[in-house]
Amino acid sequence: MLVLIVLQPYLIVEPALLGRSAGTDDFAYSVEIARGGILRPWSLVDVHTMPYLHYWTHLWPLGVGWPLTLVFGAALIYGIWQRQWVGRMFIVWVFLAFVSVGALHTKHVRYLLPLLPFLSLVGAEMLWRLAQRWQRSGYVVLAAVVLPAGAYGIAFAGIYPVEDSRIQAGRWIAENVPTGSVIGVESGGFSLRSVISSARHRENIIPVSTLFGTRGYLLCEATRRHLYSQLGAVDYIAIAGVNRHQQFTAVPEMYPAVADFYDKLVAGKLGFALQRRFTTYPSLGEWELEDYGAEPSFVGYDHPTVWIFRRTDDFASAWEHWGRELAKNSHCGDAAAVAVAAHVGAAAWSTALDKAVAARQADSNLRFLAFVEAHIYGLQGDVERQRDAVASFKQGLTDGSLSAYLLPWATCLSLMQLGLDDLALDALQESARIIFPDKYIHRMAENSLHVADLFLKRGDAERTAAAYRISMRIEPQAKVATALGNMAQKIGQDKEALEWWEQSLQLDQGQLALRKRVGQHAFELGHYDRGLDHLGQAVQTDPDLTQEQRIRDFNLLARTAQQAQLKTWARAFWKYSLRLDSTQENVRRQLEHLEADGKHP
């Protein structure tokens, strides 16, 4: 206890830190993940595992082999039956430790380490006494346990002299993948990003971690389209099986589209053909233990399986075929959502409402339909039920999840997929109404820009502009203000265009080309003061102008201002010019004339 306090003094001075749950580095947050209160991508593999039993059917055999697993089970009984208090104390410790971890949602082999020495000691004593009592038969049993356990340990130790499969994959990529190729990689603890040279190749993150946070709000077809858009420019894909493949394929009912994506990718059915597979299995002589599919962290740290796929010519047709197959996936609720949308489009509100409620209750992946229900209740004037439906929709947005900021965007994509574009924009508005931590603001704004790009590709200028405005409310960005100005000018709204462009310049002062454009535009609209201000700043800050060119431009601006009876600006520009070249007598005379006229700024 003293050592613990010395190493972790915050237990005494800041005990409240143990209860903080603001992020993945906090102890309380980690405890919630372990208990299953919070799901993370790496904990999906544990969704269908049995508490306590899984350790004995999967983890002990994985860690020590089946013979020792059976011995450890027998040692629990022996430790209680034998009369030595030391052995009984060992078993009490094992029992208390196992009770604390056995019921957890997350189940890792490393959780068994505190039990290992004590069960080993009790098991060893049991086998030794058995050998002494049964003589030859006892020694045969002892050998039947010790020899396989030793062989298993030696076989497993054999993976360490072999180069890590990820390093092998990284070397193969460097030697065989053409320079400049785009490689699709995953995020996550066992990603291959660290072995791919950013100087030789470009990375494209496969957005499955993003899709993880959208459960209940993103349709299967919308998921497929998003993956397609992200992988459309990818030449190769490099993934480790224990990073995301194993996790999502373990729960196809929760993430049907992502699980099917991985199944079909590995099977070569998505326009990517397997080029190389790197793996190292524990082996001894001719015997090899293929442990793919075992507990991910047990495999991932030292011998994961790595796949490298190359894009083929049938990429587009393969994804179209997948779309047709995905529509038949029994875990996807797209068909029910399409039926709701059809009735909404026909203004059959009661039928649409009944189908939406039934679909959402039957399928937890259709939570976003609560937003459609709220819309219909609003049309019917049922304020109370509308409020309840909105609360149901917002439950995922306000539950403290690290991915909550994604849900308005996911809902928007789903509603766009259903052809409910106006509702989609309303859903996107929710991201501007809910207060999220500052670290998510930029991502939320970018999500709105992604929606704007989708509308732009459809040629829907009005909704594109609406999505841009939502993004500006979330986080003002110069590029968005510029785009809104361009769209306004295109439809003849010149004054609005000028306002947006000037807002863009306020957000980013360094846009020289835009400043020149804004100055000319303002001058054309008769806003001479604003125009001269921008043009003057452009002349001052343009690094490509020589001194002679800068003098020429200042003089031109001064004459223009003087002709427009803007004596203040004329005098300022003449002064700028004179500072650059004090020998300009004509400029000096212009200034003297202005001063004599009494038109001082």
C-alpha positions, 0 to 999 in steps of 0.5 A: 500500500505504501509503494502504491501511494508513493507511486500514485500520490494523487490517490491521497492529494486528489482522490476525485481524479479517480471518479473523473470520466472526461476522456479515455485516459481517465480511470473512471472512463476506463472502468465504464468501458471494462464494465460495458457501460461504454462501448468502444470499437475494441470492446465489440468482440466481447459483446457475445462472450459469457461472463466467467465462463469465457475465461475458462473456455477461451482465455486460459487455453489461449494463455497456457494451453488446455492441459494446464487449464484443466489442471487449474480447474482441478486446483481450485477444488484441490486447494479447498479440499486440502487442509493446508492454510497456505493453499486455502489462502491462495484459492481465496485470493484467486476467488476474490480476484476472479470475482472482480474481473470475471463479470466484466464486459471486456475480457483479456488474457492479461486479466488472468495474470494475478491468478496465474502464480497461485493456481500454478503453485496449487496445481503443481503441488496437486500433480506432485502429490498425485505422482507420489501416490499413483507412482507410474500413472501419476508421473504419466499424468504429470508428464501429460501436463508438463510436456504440452505446456512446455511445448506450448510455451516454446512454440509461442516464444518462437514468434519473437525471433521472427520480424513483426508482421507489420514491419514485414508489411511496411517493407513490402509496401516500400519496395512494391507499392508505387511511389505516390500511391494512396493507401487506405489504413485504419486508425486504432491501436493496431493500425499500420500507419506507423510503418507506411512512409508519408514521404513515399505514399499518401494515407487515406483513413478508412472511416470505420471508427467514425462509423462506429459512433453512428449506430442507430443514426446511419442507414446501411446504404448511407454507410456504403456510400460513405465508404465508397466516397472515402475509398474511391481514390485508394490504390491499396488497403493495408489492415491488421485483422485484430484492429477492426476486422475482428471487432466489427464482424463479431457484431453484424447485428449492431453494425451490419454494413461495416461488418459486411464491408470487412467480410467482403473486403477480405473475401476479395469481393469489393474491388480489392484483391489480396496481394500479400498476407503476413502472419507469424503463428506459434509453432514447434517443428511442423506443428503450428497453432493458428490463433487468428480470431483469438483475443485481439490484444493477445495477438495484436501486440506481437503477431497480428495477421496483416493483409494488403489489398490492391485495387482492381478494375472492377471496383465500381461494379463490385460496390454496386453489386454489394449495394444490391446484396446489402439491401437484402441483409436481414440486419439492415433496416433500410427497407422499413425506413424507405417505407416510412419515407414513401408515406412521408412523401405522399403526405400520408402522415398517420401511416408514416407515423405508425410505420416509423414508430414500429420500425424504431421499436423493432430495430435499434439501428433506426433511432434516427426515425424519431426525428421523422416522428417529431416532424409529423407530430409537429404537423399534427399539432401534438406538442407533447409527443413531438417533444418526447420524440425529439428527446428520444432522437437527442438521447444519443446526442446528449448521453456524453458519448465521445461520438455524439457530435457525429449523430446529426451528420449521420441522421442527415445522410440517412434522411438524404438517402431517403429523399427527405432533404429538408428534414435532413437539413433540420437534423443538421441544425441540431448540431448547431443547437447542442453544446458540445466540447470545444474539441469537437466544434471543428469536426462538426463544422466539417461534417456540415461541409461534407453535407454541403458537398453532397448537395453541391454534387446534386446541383442543389445550390439552395441546400448547399448554401443552407449547409454552408450557413449551418457550418458557419454558425458552428465554426466560422471559417474563411473558406466557407464564407468565400464559398457563400460569397461566390454562390451569392454573386452567381445568383446576382446577390452582389451586396450579400456576396460582398458581405460574405467575402469581407467576413472571409477576409476578417477570418483570414487576412492573408487572402491577397487575391480575394482582397483585390477581388473584393476591392474591385467588387466594392468599387463597382457597387459604389462602396468607394471607401470599402473598395479603396480600403481593400485595394490599398491593403492589397497593394501594401501586402502584395509580396510580388510587387516591386517598389516601382509597381507599388508606387504606380499602384498607390498613385493610381489609387490616389487619382481614383480616390481624388476623382471620386471626391474621397480626399481622405483616401487620396491624401493617404495614398499620396502619402504612401507613395511619397514614403516609397519615393520622396523625390516625386514632385508631382505627388508632393504638389498633389498633397500640397493642393489637398492641404491648401484646399482644407480637406484634411482627414 
